[in-house]
C-alpha cells in the first residue's frame, strides 16, 4: 500500500474534522432547542397567556417566531402558540383594511375602495398562511388530528395542541375570505371536529362542544338524532363565559356575523359585555379572553362603520347607533370628537 501524500492526508483529516465539528454543532443546537422548549413551557407560555395586551402578544409572536423556529422540529410545539399571535397580527390589519373599504364605498371612492379590498385580501392570505403553519406544527408533533387521541406529556402540550386546532379553524376562515389564495384544505374541518372529542368540554371552556356545533351548522350532512347544533353552541358559550374564557362566544358572533344575522349579533355582543362585567377572566389565561373581546369589538366596528361611517365609539362596546334612548343612555361626550 502506497503511503498517502501529505496533501491527500491533510484533506482527509480536514474532512473528518469538519464532520466532527458539524456533528458537535448539531448536538449543541439540539440541546439549546430543548432548553428553549423547557424555558418556553416554564416562562414564555405563562407570561404570554397572562398578558391583557393583545398588541404586546402580537409583537412578541412576530419577534420570537424566527428565533424559536430556527431550532427546527425540536420547537415545533411552540408553532401553534406563535401562529395564534402572528396570525392575529395579520388579521387585525385585514380588519382595518376592511373598515377603510367600507368608508370608501360610503364616500363613493371606487379606487380607494378597491385598494383597501386588495390590501385586506393580502393580509387575510398572510393570516391564513401563518395560522395554517401553526396547525401543521401540531400535525408534525402529534400526527393528523382526528385519527386517534394524542397522549400528552403535560398540560402545556395539551394546550399547544388545542391552540393548533384553533389555528386550523381560523386559517380555513381566513383562506376562504381571501378567495383561497393559500389553499388551506377543507378536509381539516372534519378532522378538527373529530379531535374535539378527545378533550374535556368543561376543562377547556366549552370549546370542544362549541367547535362541534359550529361544524354541524357550517358543514353539510345529516345531524345526529336529537341534537340541536344552535342550542349546543349556546350551551358551550355558557360554559366558557362562566369560567371567564369567552372564546366560544367569539366563534358564535363570527358565525352569525357571516350569516348576516345582525339582530342576533347585537344580542351576542351585549351579552359579551354583560358577561365581562359579571365574570372576571382567569388571570393566567387573560390573553385568550382578550382575543375574544378584541374580535367581538372588530365585528362591532364593522357594523358601526357600515351604518355610520365610524367604528364603535370609545368605551361604548355593546351599544348601537339605533338603540332606544333607554338602552343607550350615554350622551355624546366631547372626548368622542377628539
Secondary structure, 3 states (H helix, E strand, C coil): CCCCCHHHHHHHHHHHHHHHHHHHHHHHHHHHHHHHHHHHHHHHHHHHHHCCCHHHHHHHHHHHHHHHHCCHHHHCCHHHHHHHHHHHHHHHHHHHHHHHHHHHHHCCCHHHHHHHHHHHHHHHHHHHHHHHHHHHHHHHHHCCCCCCCCCCCCHHHHHHHHHHHHHHHHHHHHHHHCCCCCCCCCCHHHHHHHHHHHCCCCCCCCHHHHHHHHHHHHCCCCCCCCCCHHHHHHHHHHHHHHHCCCHHHHHHHHHHHHCCCHHHHHHHHHHHHHHHHHCCCCHHHHHHHHHHHHHHHHHHHHHHHHHHCCCCCCCCCCCCCCCCCCCCCCCCCHHHHC
